[in-house]
Amino acid sequence: MKISIGMNLQDGPFGGGNQFGQALTRRLRHFGHQVMFDLHDRDIDLILLTNPRVQAKSCAFSHKEILGYLRKVNREAIVIHRINECDERKGTRGVNSLLRNSNQIADYSIFVSSWLRDLHLSQGMKAHPNSVMLNGPDRNIFNPNGYRRWPGSGPIRLVTHHWGGNWNKGFDIYQRIDDLIDKRWKGVFEFTYIGNLPEGFRFRNSNYQRPLSGKRLADAIKENHVYVTGSINEPGGSHQSEGLLCGLPVLYRDSGCLPEYCDDYGIKFTYETFEERLESILGTYDSFADKANGFSLDSEMMSKNYNDLFEFLMKGKKEILENRGELPKFDSGKTQKSIIGKMAQKVWRAFI
């Protein structure tokens, strides 16, 4: 199968979406598929739209370029839209409407959490047919090897990490922890934050590390005892799962996708109940650390789910194309020329 993924993969720390792309690419190639990140070839079997925002560094092509490809190059490619974003996540405007518009090109839609699917469907996205596929980190990197549990005495070390520095990543909670460990919980808890910060934000009592990735990130997480995430309206993050795969029980906010990913592996909190739930980890740490060892959501499971879906859709390709109907009407004139031009350049390079 020839699969095109609409991502420009980045080296180093670059958020969960980039890690998803790297993991999926490795596994699809392991399954024997040809994976590319453009629309140059005439015989692409399946196109995965991951981000229609052309200004994003990670966006290799948008829904408009896919439309141009279907109209002018290969109408028989199956289009899947992976949806992992929303305005509610960062307080933006226009993302949800862009996703609804771009979703018109899709033959099938994947949401990274049930919470996100319910949100978009309630706002008018059609996205039919669809399914939910949870994200999973790479267990070869994120695993409990070398993790040492809290011995029952001394401070419990809390940790979190985020690539993005948006306030909704949970900085109301992280700031609160920073205040608490200088007062009520001094000597009882310690806190480490790994990643980018909101502009002008500084910790006074916590440990801060710049963004890390890969084994360095996993090793840094495993130097602690409990993973905490205060993320608000998280669509389907990887950070909480990376902490769990490293063996840390999780203290997680009752918001967005987090209950779907974290239930049974830690303690849920709201802003109002945070201090109470934080204190409760002192008496429940061992039981939740035991449960964290059973967390099974990793990139291998995730990628197998994607591969199984892709093969299922290819088997039903004839019916999918018959039911597709007319292509959407959004303008793709510039991208059509771009695709044809890139194809011509590829042919010319091969000729010379």
N, C-alpha and C positions, 0 to 999 in steps of 0.2 A: 504494500500500500504506500502511496506517495502522499505525505501529509505536510501541509504548510501551516506553521504556527506563527501568528502575527506578533511576534515579540523580538525585540533587540535585546538579547541576553547580555548582562553586564557582569564583569568580574568584580570580586570583592563584595563588601556590604551593600545591598541594594533592595532590601525589603523582601517580603514573603512571596510576592508575585514572581519575582525573578528566580527565586529558589524553586518555585513550582515549575517554571519553564525549563530550568536546568534538569530537574529530576525527571520530568515527563519525557524530555528529549532523550535522555540516557536510556530510559526503560523502553521507549518505543523503538529505538534503534536495536536494543537488545532483543526485542520481539521480531526483528527482521524488517522493520519498516524504514523507508527513506524519509528523513525529516529535513525540511528546509524552512526558511524564514522570509520568503518572498513569493511573488506571484509570477515569476518569469517563465516557468515551464508550462507547456500547453496541456499536460496530462495529469494535473494534480487531482487526486481522488477526493481528498477531504481538506477543508480549510477551517482552521480554528481561529475565530476572532476573539482576541483577548482584551483589547483596549481600543475603542474607537477614537480616543482623543489624540489627534495627530500631533499635537504639540508635546506630548509626553515622550520622554527619551526612550521609553521601553516599547513604543508603538512602531511596529514594522510596516503595517498597513491598516487601513481603516475599512469600515463598511462600504464606503464609496469606492474604494479601490477593488474590493471584492465584487461589487456590482459591475464595475467596468470589466473585470475578468470574466464574469458570467455572461455578460452581454456580447463581448467581442472576442473572447478567447475560448472558453470552455464552459458551456452551460451545464454540464453534467457533474461538476464538482459539488459535493455535499458540504453545506456550511453549518458549522456548529458555533454557537455564541456562548463563551464562558463568561458569566457575570459575577464579578467579585467586588463591586463598588456601589456606593450610594451617596447622595448628598448628606444624609443624616450622619455619616461617619465623621466629616470634618466641618460641617456647617456650610458647605458650598451650595451654589445654585447652578442648575443647568445640567448636572451630571445625570440625574434620573431621566430627564426628558431626552437627553442624547442617547442614553442606553435604550429607551423605548423606541426611539427612531431607528437606531442602528439594528435593533433586534428584528426589524422587518425582513432583513436579508437572510435570517437564520432558518434552516430546516429543523434544527433542534437546539435547545437551550440547556445549559448546565448552570446551576446556582451553587455557590460554595457553602451555603447553609440554608436551612428551612426558614430561618428568620428573614434572610435576605429575599428569598423567593416570595414569602408572604407579603413583604413590604412592596416589592415591585408589582406583583399581581394586583394588590389593592389599589395601586396608583394607575392602573390601566394597561400595563404591559401584557401583551398576548402570550408570548413565550410558550407556544404549544406545538409539539409536545416538549416536556422538560423533565429533568430529574435533579436531585441534589447529590453532589459528590463533595465530601469533606476533604480539606487539604491535609496532606501528611508530609512531615519532614523526612529527611534522609537518616535512617537508623544507623548507617555506617558512620555518621558524624555525631548524631545526637543519640546517645545511649548511656546507660548508668555506669559504664566502666570507669572506675576511679572516683565515683561519687561516694562521699562519706556522710552517713546520716548524722543528724544531731544526736549527741550522746545523752541528752537529757539534762545536761547542766551547761552553764555558759550561755552566751547570747545566741538566739536563733538568727541566722543570717538570711535575710530576704533579698530577692533579686528580681529584676525585670529587664527587658531590653526591647527597644523599638528603633526602627530605621527612621521613621517620620517623627518630627518634633511638634506635631500639632497638639494643642492643649487637650483635645478629646482623646488622646492616647491614654489619658488617665492621670494627668498632672495634678488635678485636684486631690487625688488620693496620694500621689507620690510626695507632694508638698506636705500633706498631712502627716505622712510617715516621718518625713524629715523633721517636722516640729515635735512629734511624739517621742522620738528617740533622743531628743534633747531634754525632755521633761519626764513625763510619766513612765516611759519605757526605756529610759537610759540604762544601758547595761543588760537589758532583757532582749532587745532586738537590735540588729544592725541592718542597713539597707544599702544595696549597690544598684545603681542605674547604669545600663550600658546602651549607648546610642546617642542620637541627636536630641537637642533640647529646644524648647520654644525660645524665640529671640528674647534675650534679656533675663532668662530664667537661670537661677543658680541654686544649687543645694548648699546648705550650711553645715549639716551634720552627717550627710550620707557620702558614700564613696561613688565617684563618677568615673566612668571609662568611656572613651570615644567608641564609635561603632566598630564592631568586630564581626567576623563571618567565619563559617566553616569550623574547623577543629578548635581554633582559638576561642571562638564564641562558646562552643560547647564546654570547653575546659573552664572558662570563666563562670559559666552557669553552675557547673558542678562544684565550684568552691563554696557554694551556698547550700541552704537547707530547704527553703520554701520559695516557690515561684509565686509572684503576685502580679496580677494584671487588673488595672482599673479602667481599661479601655471602654469607651462609650460608643454604643452602636457599631461595634466591630462586625464587619460583614462576614469574615471567615478567615481570621488571621492564622498565622503559623506560630507566633511567638509562644503562646500558651502550650501548644503541642510539643515544641522543642524543649520547653522546661520539663514537661511530663516525661518525655522519652529519656531525658537525662536522669530520671528517677525522683525528681522533686514533686511533692504534693503541691497543689495549686490553690491559692487564695484568689478567687475570681469574682468580678463584678456581675451582678444579675442584669446583663445588658447585651443586646445584639446576639451574636452567635455563641457567646461564651458558655452559657448553660448547655447548649447542644454538644459542644466539644468537651466540656470539663466536668459535667455531672458525674458523680460517683468517685471522682479523683481528687476531691478537695472540698473547700468550704466556700460557699457563695455569700456575697455581701451586697448591700446597698450603701450609699453614702452615709445614711443614717445609722446603719448597723455595723459599720466598718470596725470601730474600736472593739466592740463586743466580739465580733468574729475573729479579729486578730488575736485577742486574748485566748479564745477557745482553741487555737492551734497548739497552745502549750500542753493541753491535755489530750489532744487527739492526733498529734503528729505521727506517732508510730503506725496507727491504723491506716491513715491516709497515705503514708509512705509505702506501706504494703500494697495498697490498691494502685498506686502509681506504677508499680512494677508490671501491672496487667494492662497498661495502656497500649493499644495495638495499632493505633492509626499512624501509619508511616507512608513514605513515598512509594514503597513497593506495592502496598495495598491500593493506594490511590491510583497509581499508574496502571495497575491491572484493571481497575474499574473503567478507566478511560479507554484502555485497549479493547476491553470487552464491548464497550459501547460502540467504538469505532467499527469493529468487525460486525456487530449487529446491524448498524446502519448501512454498511456496505452490502450486506446480504439483502437488505430491503431497499436498495437503491432505486430499482425500477419503480416501486410504489411511491417512494419519496418524490421522485421527479414528476411522476404523473399527478401527484397531489399538490405540487408546488404552486401552480397557478402563475399569474403574472408577477414579474419582478417589480420591486418597489420603484417609486418615481423620483426619489431624491437624485439630484444632479450628480453625475459622475464624469462629466466631459473631460475635465483636466486629468483625472486619474486614468481614464481610458488611454489618453495619449501617452501618459507616463508609462503605463504597462506595456503598450505596443513599442514605445521607444526603447525601454529596457530590454525587451525581447529581441529587438533588432540589433542592439549592441551586443547581446550575448551571441547571436548567430554570427555577427561580423567577427567577434573575437575568436570564435571557433574556426572560422574560415581562414583567418590569417595566422 
